[in-house]
């Protein structure tokens, strides 16, 4: 038992060299980290100022033609973005008319992606609809109906049946 007690004392002594407790000066470490952080912050601000000054010098040295080309490139980029947005809106409207879904539910970056998304939504809604037992005509004759009202009715019925 005496040996166990001396072993326990020795294991405690190994964590404290010479029986003294080593304490970390956290406040000094914090001050050192803050000083270091402030130094890098100052360097970053100096670099930003130098980069801005360099950009101004480059712009001042540009000829009128180069400035016009830069403005044209910027405007062309904006025009392309607006055209893409308009095209996506047209595709969304087309798919909404075809599927009977609201345009706000249709997403995608191409016509095919939008059609696939609308099809997936339609299949999901159909799977959630109650089975009425009314057989579909097999001769291909389907009574004409407004596809927009059918899609809205289907969605309304589907959401009425879902328990949130």
VMD Tcl script that draws the C-alpha trace (Angstrom):
set ca {
  {0.00 0.00 0.00}
  {2.86 2.33 0.75}
  {4.24 1.63 -2.70}
  {0.90 2.56 -4.30}
  {0.82 5.85 -2.39}
  {4.37 6.71 -3.45}
  {3.53 5.79 -7.08}
  {0.51 8.08 -6.94}
  {2.67 10.89 -5.55}
  {5.22 10.37 -8.31}
  {2.54 10.48 -11.03}
  {1.31 13.77 -9.63}
  {4.84 15.13 -9.45}
  {5.45 14.44 -13.16}
  {2.75 16.93 -14.14}
  {4.33 19.55 -11.85}
  {8.09 19.76 -12.31}
  {9.83 20.16 -8.99}
  {6.45 20.35 -7.28}
  {5.72 23.80 -8.74}
  {2.63 24.48 -10.81}
  {3.21 26.02 -14.26}
  {0.60 28.69 -14.98}
  {-0.01 30.23 -18.36}
  {-0.27 33.99 -18.49}
  {-3.43 34.17 -20.59}
  {-3.67 37.93 -20.34}
  {-0.20 38.35 -21.83}
  {-1.03 35.90 -24.61}
  {-4.24 37.84 -25.34}
  {-2.37 41.17 -25.51}
  {0.21 39.60 -27.82}
  {-2.53 38.23 -30.13}
  {-4.31 41.61 -30.22}
  {-1.06 43.40 -31.05}
  {-0.35 40.90 -33.80}
  {-3.90 41.29 -35.15}
  {-3.63 45.09 -35.19}
  {-0.35 44.87 -37.08}
  {-1.90 42.74 -39.81}
  {-4.98 44.97 -39.93}
  {-2.74 48.00 -40.54}
  {-0.88 46.15 -43.29}
  {-4.17 45.17 -44.96}
  {-5.40 48.78 -44.90}
  {-2.10 49.98 -46.36}
  {-2.35 47.34 -49.11}
  {-5.94 48.36 -49.90}
  {-4.93 52.01 -50.17}
  {-2.03 51.09 -52.46}
  {-4.30 48.92 -54.63}
  {-6.86 51.74 -54.94}
  {-4.12 54.20 -55.89}
  {-2.78 51.77 -58.51}
  {-6.25 51.34 -59.98}
  {-6.67 55.13 -60.22}
  {-3.32 55.43 -61.98}
  {-4.29 52.71 -64.45}
  {-7.60 54.43 -65.17}
  {-5.87 57.79 -65.63}
  {-3.44 56.25 -68.11}
  {-6.22 54.62 -70.13}
  {-7.05 56.22 -73.41}
  {-10.59 57.32 -74.17}
  {-10.98 54.32 -76.46}
  {-9.94 51.90 -73.69}
  {-12.37 53.54 -71.26}
  {-15.15 53.23 -73.85}
  {-14.28 49.56 -74.42}
  {-14.40 48.88 -70.68}
  {-17.81 50.56 -70.38}
  {-19.05 48.65 -73.44}
  {-17.91 45.33 -71.97}
  {-19.65 46.11 -68.68}
  {-22.88 47.10 -70.44}
  {-22.73 44.02 -72.67}
  {-22.45 41.82 -69.60}
  {-25.52 43.48 -68.07}
  {-27.44 43.13 -71.35}
  {-26.61 39.43 -71.57}
  {-27.86 38.92 -68.01}
  {-31.12 40.71 -68.79}
  {-31.62 38.68 -71.98}
  {-31.03 35.43 -70.08}
  {-33.52 36.49 -67.43}
  {-36.11 37.36 -70.09}
  {-35.57 34.03 -71.88}
  {-35.98 32.13 -68.61}
  {-39.24 33.99 -67.97}
  {-40.53 33.04 -71.42}
  {-39.59 29.39 -70.89}
  {-41.22 29.44 -67.45}
  {-44.44 30.83 -68.95}
  {-44.39 28.22 -71.72}
  {-43.88 25.34 -69.29}
  {-46.56 26.75 -66.98}
  {-49.04 26.82 -69.86}
  {-48.11 23.26 -70.90}
  {-48.21 21.76 -67.43}
  {-50.95 23.77 -65.78}
  {-48.70 24.63 -62.85}
  {-48.14 28.16 -61.58}
  {-45.02 29.74 -63.09}
  {-43.71 30.52 -59.61}
  {-43.26 26.78 -58.90}
  {-41.18 26.12 -62.00}
  {-37.40 26.42 -61.68}
  {-34.48 25.57 -63.93}
  {-31.84 27.13 -66.12}
  {-32.99 25.66 -69.43}
  {-36.28 24.75 -71.10}
  {-35.58 21.05 -70.65}
  {-34.75 21.46 -66.96}
  {-37.95 23.43 -66.39}
  {-40.03 20.83 -68.21}
  {-38.46 18.04 -66.14}
  {-39.11 19.96 -62.94}
  {-42.74 20.61 -63.88}
  {-43.18 16.93 -64.75}
  {-41.75 15.91 -61.37}
  {-44.10 18.27 -59.54}
  {-47.05 17.00 -61.57}
  {-46.19 13.39 -60.78}
  {-45.83 14.19 -57.09}
  {-49.16 15.99 -56.98}
  {-50.85 13.16 -58.85}
  {-49.44 10.61 -56.41}
  {-50.88 12.61 -53.49}
  {-54.37 12.90 -55.00}
  {-57.04 10.57 -53.68}
  {-57.97 7.72 -55.97}
  {-61.54 8.48 -57.10}
  {-62.17 5.27 -58.97}
  {-63.28 7.12 -62.09}
  {-61.78 5.33 -65.08}
  {-59.97 7.36 -67.67}
  {-61.27 7.11 -71.24}
  {-59.35 4.52 -73.23}
  {-60.49 5.68 -76.66}
  {-58.35 8.81 -76.47}
  {-61.30 11.16 -76.12}
  {-60.66 13.59 -73.32}
  {-63.08 16.38 -72.63}
  {-61.50 19.78 -73.30}
  {-60.74 21.76 -70.20}
  {-58.61 24.71 -69.28}
  {-55.20 23.31 -68.22}
  {-54.59 26.23 -65.85}
  {-57.70 25.54 -63.79}
  {-56.96 21.79 -63.70}
  {-53.46 22.37 -62.32}
  {-54.74 24.82 -59.73}
  {-57.51 22.41 -58.67}
  {-55.05 19.52 -58.46}
  {-52.68 21.52 -56.28}
  {-55.49 22.78 -54.07}
  {-56.77 19.23 -53.51}
  {-53.27 17.90 -52.90}
  {-52.49 20.50 -50.29}
  {-55.83 20.01 -48.57}
  {-54.98 16.35 -48.03}
  {-51.46 16.94 -46.68}
  {-51.20 17.06 -42.91}
  {-48.50 19.47 -41.86}
}
mol new
graphics top color blue
foreach p $ca { graphics top sphere $p radius 0.5 }
foreach p [lrange $ca 0 end-1] q [lrange $ca 1 end] { graphics top cylinder $p $q radius 0.2 }
display resetview
